[in-house]
Amino acid sequence: MNTTRKRFFILTGDPGVGKTTLTKKLTSSIIEKGVKASGFYTEEVRRNGVREGFDVVSLDGLRGRLARDQSLLGGPVKYKVGKYGVLVDEFEKIGLASLNQAADQNSLLVIDEIGKMEFFSEPFKKRIREVFSGISSHVILASIPVRRSDNLIEGIRNHSLAKVWLVTRENRNQLHDEIMKEIASLLAVSS
């Protein structure tokens, strides 16, 4: 029997199901308990109800563009996912930097999300490998795609230190308390 305590709390689910909303709520709850947190989340950018792209937002409030509808960009971009051009330099300036400043002891590292757009950054992929190597003492809250993707993401999903929750429209409002209780027990705060 494996008695190793889980420290990687992984959310997965279909796009738009509420993973980022749940991540933000959990992060706020942890910070309110006095625990240090670093990292980033991604957020849809909409104008007049139409999605224009995605931003990367660090927990300390820095914001940059992750991706934009290619029709809104002044020219061609090297990396694309569907109709979106991925702005790797801007992502690294905010997202990667937020991971590199993470404290180790008794802190939460938030990575929303580890996916196709973010993986155009080789330094980001390298940092993800380091973070999930099991050597650091981070407690991690992260989100990954629900469908099988690449070996690194599958390694996270199947890691012995990971607990994975499938977020659905039906359970997304109930998962907060369950996940919070587990994270809080590791970070020595009351849930």
C-alpha positions as CSV (number, residue, x, y, z in Angstrom):
1,M,0.0,0.0,0.0
2,N,1.3,3.5,-0.9
3,T,1.3,5.7,2.2
4,T,2.9,8.7,0.5
5,R,0.8,11.8,0.9
6,K,-0.4,13.4,-2.2
7,R,0.9,17.0,-2.8
8,F,0.0,17.5,-6.4
9,F,-3.7,18.5,-6.7
10,I,-4.7,18.3,-10.3
11,L,-7.9,19.5,-11.9
12,T,-9.0,18.2,-15.3
13,G,-12.2,18.6,-17.3
14,D,-13.6,19.8,-20.5
15,P,-12.9,23.4,-21.6
16,G,-15.2,25.9,-20.0
17,V,-16.3,23.6,-17.2
18,G,-15.0,25.8,-14.4
19,K,-11.5,24.6,-13.7
20,T,-10.0,28.2,-13.6
21,T,-12.9,29.4,-11.4
22,L,-12.4,26.6,-9.0
23,T,-8.6,27.2,-9.0
24,K,-9.1,30.9,-8.2
25,K,-11.5,30.1,-5.4
26,L,-9.2,27.5,-3.8
27,T,-6.2,29.8,-4.1
28,S,-8.1,32.7,-2.4
29,S,-9.2,30.4,0.4
30,I,-5.6,29.2,1.0
31,I,-4.2,32.8,0.9
32,E,-6.9,33.9,3.4
33,K,-5.5,31.3,5.8
34,G,-2.2,33.0,5.7
35,V,-0.4,30.6,3.3
36,K,1.9,32.0,0.7
37,A,1.0,31.2,-2.9
38,S,2.6,31.9,-6.2
39,G,2.0,31.0,-9.8
40,F,-0.6,31.9,-12.4
41,Y,-4.0,31.3,-13.9
42,T,-5.3,31.8,-17.4
43,E,-8.4,33.7,-18.2
44,E,-10.7,34.1,-21.2
45,V,-10.7,37.6,-22.7
46,R,-14.1,38.6,-24.1
47,R,-15.4,41.7,-25.9
48,N,-19.1,42.1,-26.5
49,G,-19.6,38.4,-25.6
50,V,-17.1,37.2,-28.2
51,R,-13.9,35.4,-27.0
52,E,-10.9,37.2,-28.3
53,G,-8.3,35.1,-26.6
54,F,-6.7,34.3,-23.3
55,D,-4.6,36.2,-20.7
56,V,-2.1,34.9,-18.2
57,V,-2.4,36.4,-14.8
58,S,0.1,36.0,-12.0
59,L,-1.1,35.7,-8.4
60,D,0.6,39.0,-7.7
61,G,-1.6,40.7,-10.3
62,L,0.6,40.9,-13.4
63,R,-1.3,40.3,-16.6
64,G,-0.2,39.5,-20.2
65,R,-1.5,38.1,-23.3
66,L,-1.3,34.3,-23.8
67,A,-3.2,34.1,-27.0
68,R,-5.4,36.2,-29.3
69,D,-7.6,35.6,-32.3
70,Q,-5.1,35.8,-35.2
71,S,-7.4,38.4,-36.9
72,L,-6.6,40.7,-34.0
73,L,-2.9,40.4,-34.2
74,G,-0.9,42.7,-36.6
75,G,0.7,39.8,-38.5
76,P,1.4,36.1,-38.5
77,V,2.6,34.4,-35.4
78,K,4.8,31.3,-35.1
79,Y,2.6,29.3,-32.8
80,K,-1.1,28.6,-33.3
81,V,-3.9,26.7,-31.6
82,G,-7.1,26.8,-33.7
83,K,-7.8,30.4,-34.6
84,Y,-5.6,31.7,-31.8
85,G,-2.0,32.9,-32.1
86,V,0.0,32.1,-29.0
87,L,2.2,34.8,-27.7
88,V,5.0,32.8,-26.1
89,D,7.2,35.7,-25.0
90,E,4.4,37.4,-23.2
91,F,3.4,34.1,-21.5
92,E,6.9,33.5,-20.3
93,K,7.3,37.1,-19.0
94,I,4.3,36.5,-16.6
95,G,3.6,32.8,-16.3
96,L,7.1,31.3,-16.3
97,A,8.4,34.2,-14.1
98,S,5.7,33.5,-11.5
99,L,6.8,29.8,-11.3
100,N,10.5,30.8,-10.9
101,Q,9.8,33.0,-7.9
102,A,7.9,30.3,-6.0
103,A,8.9,29.7,-2.4
104,D,9.4,26.0,-1.4
105,Q,8.4,25.6,2.2
106,N,4.8,25.5,3.3
107,S,3.5,27.3,0.2
108,L,1.1,26.7,-2.7
109,L,2.2,26.8,-6.3
110,V,-0.7,27.4,-8.7
111,I,-0.3,26.4,-12.4
112,D,-3.5,27.0,-14.4
113,E,-3.0,25.6,-16.9
114,I,-0.5,23.1,-18.2
115,G,-1.7,22.7,-21.8
116,K,-1.1,23.0,-25.5
117,M,-0.7,26.8,-25.7
118,E,1.7,26.9,-22.7
119,F,3.8,24.0,-24.1
120,F,5.0,26.1,-27.0
121,S,7.4,27.5,-24.4
122,E,10.3,25.1,-23.9
123,P,11.5,26.9,-20.7
124,F,8.0,26.4,-19.3
125,K,8.1,22.7,-20.1
126,K,11.5,22.4,-18.5
127,R,10.2,24.2,-15.3
128,I,7.2,21.9,-15.2
129,R,9.4,18.8,-15.3
130,E,11.4,20.3,-12.4
131,V,8.4,21.1,-10.3
132,F,6.8,17.7,-10.8
133,S,10.0,15.8,-10.3
134,G,9.0,15.2,-6.7
135,I,12.3,16.7,-5.4
136,S,10.8,20.1,-4.4
137,S,8.4,20.4,-1.4
138,H,5.8,22.4,-3.3
139,V,2.1,21.7,-2.7
140,I,0.8,22.2,-6.2
141,L,-2.6,23.1,-7.5
142,A,-2.7,22.7,-11.3
143,S,-5.0,22.0,-14.2
144,I,-4.4,19.8,-17.2
145,P,-6.4,18.8,-20.3
146,V,-8.9,16.1,-19.8
147,R,-7.9,14.2,-23.0
148,R,-4.7,12.3,-23.4
149,S,-2.1,14.7,-24.7
150,D,1.7,14.5,-24.4
151,N,3.9,12.3,-22.2
152,L,4.7,15.1,-19.7
153,I,1.0,15.8,-19.0
154,E,0.3,12.1,-18.7
155,G,3.2,11.8,-16.3
156,I,1.6,14.5,-14.1
157,R,-1.8,12.8,-14.4
158,N,-0.3,9.4,-13.3
159,H,2.3,10.7,-10.8
160,S,2.4,8.8,-7.5
161,L,2.1,12.2,-5.6
162,A,-0.9,13.4,-7.7
163,K,-4.6,13.3,-6.9
164,V,-6.7,14.1,-9.9
165,W,-10.3,15.5,-9.9
166,L,-12.5,15.5,-12.9
167,V,-14.4,18.8,-12.8
168,T,-17.9,18.7,-14.3
169,R,-20.8,21.2,-14.3
170,E,-22.5,18.9,-11.9
171,N,-19.7,18.7,-9.3
172,R,-17.7,21.9,-9.7
173,N,-19.4,23.7,-6.8
174,Q,-19.0,20.7,-4.4
175,L,-15.3,20.0,-5.1
176,H,-14.0,23.2,-3.3
177,D,-14.5,21.9,0.2
178,E,-13.1,18.4,-0.5
179,I,-10.0,19.8,-2.2
180,M,-9.5,22.6,0.3
181,K,-9.6,20.1,3.2
182,E,-6.8,18.0,1.6
183,I,-4.6,21.0,0.7
184,A,-5.1,22.6,4.1
185,S,-4.0,19.4,5.8
186,L,-0.7,19.5,4.0
187,L,-0.1,23.2,4.6
188,A,-1.0,23.0,8.3
189,V,-3.9,25.3,8.1
190,S,-7.5,24.8,9.3
191,S,-9.9,24.1,6.5
